[in-house]
Amino acid sequence: MQLETYNLKGEKVGPVELPERIFGVKWNAALVKQVYDGEMANKRRPWAHTKTRGEVAGGGKKPWRQKGTGRARHGSIRSPLWVGGGVSHGPRNERDYSVKINKKMKRGALFSLLSRKLKDKELVLVDNFGLSRPKTKEVFSVFKNLRDKAKVYRLGEKGGKALLAIPREEKVLRASRNLQNVSYVEPRNLNVAGILHNKYLLLDKSSVEELNKTYKAKESNK
């Protein structure tokens, strides 16, 4: 399985062989959806929180005597019946939304999605994404060259959000963070949600090597 490679000027430099077990997997929509839902659930944090009658302030004594006033019986103004009192059955921040995602499922969904990106021509491969200076205009220039010369429609623009997945490079990280439609991640940290939230996935040769190395090690531990 081969994919055409481009340099930073958008010029073809020849095909590169991609590992079949990562980029040649059958599409499995149900698995991708299940893993995506799990990843989003694991990011969820329970911000909503209400206080019970034992946590609100005040109400240290009985508001009035039990009998003889003609009013209803009350033992504390912290009761949920009172304005400013505790809340019954309200949301609590102890709730845990996280779910377990098996490694085999996560790996299978990731491979299926990478293969789909390749099939849909939304996977862009460059020879070496190295910058001489950590300047945003240099990264912008690379994406412009790929749009104009490699004919990658709206790459890095609105409607063509791109995920730049290359081994950690401080210059690239600093230069790309100011581009609104470009995100950066290391190949070993690729996840289903990150790929689905971007139309294009941009890799270089070292990214393919890191993916091959990362998941080969994991498979040998099965």
N, C-alpha and C positions, 0 to 999 in steps of 0.2 A: 504494500500500500504506500503510494507516494503522494506528496503534496508539493506544489510549486513554492519556491522560496524567493523572497524579495530582499533587497538591501534597503538601507534607510532612505535611499533616493527613489524608491518605488520601482527599481529595475529588477528584472528576473535574473536570478543567479543559479538556477538549476533546481531540480526536485530533490526532496529529502525523504528517506524511507521512514515511515511511521510504524510503530509496533501494532500489529494486528489485534492483539489481546486488549489494547486500550482504545484504539480508534476504529476497530472493526466489529463492534458489538451490536447485536440486534436491539432495536428500539423497544423499550419497555416503559410505556407511559405510566402504568399503575405504580411501578416501583419508584419512578422519579417523583411522582406526586406524593407518595407515602414518605419518602425521605425528605422532600421539600417541606411538607407539613411538620415533620419532626424537627427539622432545623429551625423553622420559624417559631415553633412552640418552645424550644430550648432558649431562644433569645427573649422570650416574653418575661417581663417582670411585673409582679402584682403591686402596682402603685396604689390602687384604691384601698383605703383602710378606714374603718370606722371604729369608734370606741364603744366598749360595752359599758354597762352601768357601774362596773367595778373600776373603770379607768377614767371616767369623767370627773371633773372637780366639783366640790361642794357636796351638799346633802349629808352632812355629818350627823344630823339629828332629825327626828320626826317633825314634819312641817307644822302639824297641829295635833291636838289630842285626838284619841281614837273616837270618842263619843261626845255628843252634846253640842257640836258646832253646826250640825245640819249639812255638813259637807261630806263628800266621799272620803273613805278611809285611804290614807297614803302613809307610807313608811319612809320615803326618801324622794327628794326632788331629782335624784339621779335615775329614777325609773324611766323606761322608754315612753311612758305615757306623758311625760313632761317635756315641754320645749327646753332644749338644752340638756336633756337627759341622754342616757345611753341609747344605742341603736340595737334593735333586735334583728338578728339574722343578716347583718350587713356584711359587705366584703371585708376580708381580712388579708393582710399582707403575708400571712404564713402560707398561703396557697402556693403549691408547686405545680407549674404547668409542664415541666420537663418530661420528656419521653425518651426511652432508650432506642437508639438506632444501632443495629448490629453492624459490625465492620463489613461483613460480606454484603449486606444490603447497601450500605453507603458506597462501597467500592463499585458494586454493580450499577447503581444509579448514576454515579459519576462517569463510568466508562460508557454507559448508554447515551448519556447527554453529550459527551465529547464526540462520540461517533455520529450523533445526529447533527452536531455543529459542522462537522466535516462534510457530511452528506449534503447539508443545506448551503454549503459554501459560505459559512459564517465563521470559519476558522482561518485566521490569517497567520502565516508563518514568515518570520523575517530571519535573516542570516545571523545577525548579531545586533541586539538592541543596546549598543554602547554609546554613551554620550560623552563628548569632550568636556562639556560644562553643564552644571545643574540648572539649566535655563528652560523655562516653560516654552519659550518660542522654539527651542530645538525639538521638543516633543511634538509641538503643534506642527512644525514643518514636516516631521516624519509622517504624521497622520495625513497631512495634506498631500504629500507625495504618493502615499498609498491610495488615497481617494482618486487622484488625477491620473496616475500612471498605471497603478494596479487595478483600477476600476472597482474599488471596494466602495459601494454606495453609502454615502453619509457616514463613513467611519469616524467615530469620535465627535460627531455632531448630534444635534437633537434628532431623535428618531433612529440614531445609529450608535447608541451608547456602547462603549468598548471596555472590556476587562483586560488589562495588561497583566499577564501572568508570566513573569520572568524571575529568575533567582535574585535574591535581595541585592539591589544596587542602589546605594544612597543617592547618587546623582539622579537616577530615573525617578526614585520615590519623591524627591524634593521637587523635581521639575514637573511631574504629572499631577501633583496634588491641587494645583490651581485650575486645572481643566475640568469644567463642570461635568462633562459627559465621558470622562475617562476615570476608571478605578484601577487600583493597583493591588496585586496579591502575589504572594510567592506560590510557585506551582505546587509545592507540597501542602499548601493550605487551601487548595481549590475545593470549593464546595458547590453543591447543587443550587442553592439559593443564589449565590453570587453569579453563577453562569446564567441562570434563568433571568436575572434582573438586568442583563446586558445582552444586546443583540449580537455583538461580535466578541470573539475571544482571540486575543493576539498573543502568540507564543514566539519564542526564538529557539534555535537548536539546543541551547543549554536547558531550556524549559522541558523539551521532549526527553532529554537525557535524565533530568531530575525526576520527571514523572515515572519514567521507566525504572529508575533506581528505587524510588520510594515505594512503588507498589509491587515491585519484584521482591523486595525485602519483606513486605507484609504477607505476600502470598506464600513465601517459604516458611512462614511461622504458623500457617494454618494447621 
